[in-house]
């Protein structure tokens, strides 16, 4: 990590908490650390170790860990920042000591590999809901650790956050993010080092929630998001002053709703269920199902924001982690952006570049999980609609590979048509770990399935070439999970001519290429593969990894 860049990040943060601390001199007299510095923490090995916090202005601070130590003084605002020299990975517990007017000891510190794991509900999805959890959580791993950041918003970048470090075990493991757990487990098995997973995610959040307001302001297309944030900021004092009263009124209304609506509805529903089962047993038509008379009242929005207010989760749940030493970022998000999928590439690009700038790491590895299938199987060769079509977000996630030090874990075949939260995360985590091993640890392995590379038209057909073919191209399971059978054909391909009309195409593997054609298209111009929310795809490599959906065109 570049010291000057990181120090500038820390000095430049508008820490909301700093203002609170500055209001009380007795509080400022004590050295304080962000909550991520806590017992059982994992620090990034083989890299400089950033440590920062608050103290009285001009106070001398000393930080020591193992045989490394350094001193600094708090600036005029009470902020201070130190970088310790690198330490190697180790399973030996150590104590981080920070000394100023008071002494702080952070115990059971390990040196290993640290990853930020962020996104929305499929990253948040906990192990206690995972199908494989019963056998996974029976075995403790004291060297696989998890820092869970609770959901919260902040109108300004915060100094600290809530959360704590836990090692994986039968009880604590239930609350680990499932994708993060399997990702970390596979890294642990390969690297034989401690792994720390900092999970900062929020179900239902769009990507704008995780972007700084400065990164959103850089593009006119995102003016609406900026306006939402600014309007929220302008009404902050008003919302804050009335919040307690509004919560009290909500609780009154909610209690009334529970008594007048919810309890009678539940009783009616139970009675209906009994009558419906009786009718079914007699072969009769079910009675009409009762409906709720009015919806529950809505809890008032916190004056600090939430997942629906752009940048406020970033301010509360990401900014306080910067510039904590990390190896990379695992990103699993996009479902909430499918209504405007055509904007996702610009949004994701700007988020990645902004996070890298703030961390002072232009080479910060970012592993993106590509969205799995969802909804009923596609009926068209190409689903061209933008609104709600997962294909456009997947396309943006594939194109993000244009940025250096980015990787893509393809999860298309790991979805559930009827459930946006698939209950088995092990393979998604494993694939993400393969990408991380190649991207961040420079292992010479086949980390992904085939990625489209080029197209050449030959005799009325399109010949496609791919990277990451591993041991060769093959037909794998279809989207529905059915194992390949002798005589199976490639599926999921569509082809179009200059008129931009798409037709289902026949495709066959020819060595390390795929030849695509249709009798409806004599002069091919473009090919798409897997273009829909739940397309029937089955192109894999012989290493068992699926091809990423792609398009050769740039049509809207």
Beta strands, then each sheet from edge to edge (+ up, - down):
strand 1: 32-33
strand 2: 42-44
strand 3: 49-54
strand 4: 60-65
strand 5: 68-73
strand 6: 79-84
strand 7: 90-99
strand 8: 103-119
strand 9: 141-148
strand 10: 164-168
strand 11: 194-201
strand 12: 328-332
strand 13: 365-369
strand 14: 406-409
strand 15: 451-458
strand 16: 461-467
strand 17: 473-475
strand 18: 493-496
strand 19: 502-504
strand 20: 506-510
strand 21: 513-517
strand 22: 526-529
strand 23: 539-541
strand 24: 550-551
sheet 1: 1+ 3- 6+
sheet 2: 2+ 8+ 7- 4+ 5-
sheet 3: 2+ 8+ 11+ 9+ 10-
sheet 4: 2+ 8+ 12+ 13+ 14+
sheet 5: 15+ 16- 21+ 20-
sheet 6: 17+ 23-
sheet 7: 19+ 18- 22+ 24-
end
